[in-house]
Amino acid sequence: MHGWIRRLVAVATLAAAAVTSTAAVVRADGNVAVTLAAQRVEALPGGGESLAPADQAKPGDVIEYRATYRNSGASNARQLAATLPIPAGSEYIARSASPAPAFASLDGRTFSPLPLKRRVHLADGRDVMQEVPAREYRSLRWTLGTLPARTERTVRARVRLEGGPIATTAQH
């Protein structure tokens, strides 16, 4: 396995650990396990897409992360929130977070509804609200609420791999 691909797999593994640790922080009355899958999105001739293993990804490729929260317990898990870090070396693709509504963060701590907006002071003295470029997003979050016993929910988002090396630590 090439070094670059090894780093990508490390990011997926660390992102899975981050998602898992987030689930452990919230109060869960059930037995919730989190599985993170990272797959490369390939365009098909004539339109459409297919998903392939992410271990063959290269700069510019689109990766879809899917985090599946599975409650295998006999009781409900309550107040469940799913957090997906956007790894350094990748850029969130706007409007790819599913299901809606989703929240985003620039620092991994403060979350607001998508799309993020900020006040910008213009040269003419006016203050206006502008969308924050998706490339600045560092984490996504979904409020899953109650996850009934023996059910699962999946959240997903896409990122584009940047040209440089992928960081080997997840951003919170």
Secondary structure, 3 states (H helix, E strand, C coil): CCHHHHHHHHHHHHHHHHHHHHHHHCCCCCCEEEEEEEEEEEECCCCCEEEEEHHHCCCCCEEEEEEEEEECCCCCEEEEEEEEECCCCEEECCCCCECCCCEEECCCCCCEECCCEEEEECCCCCEEEEECCHHHCCEEEEEEEEECCCEEEEEEEEEEECCCCCCCCCCC
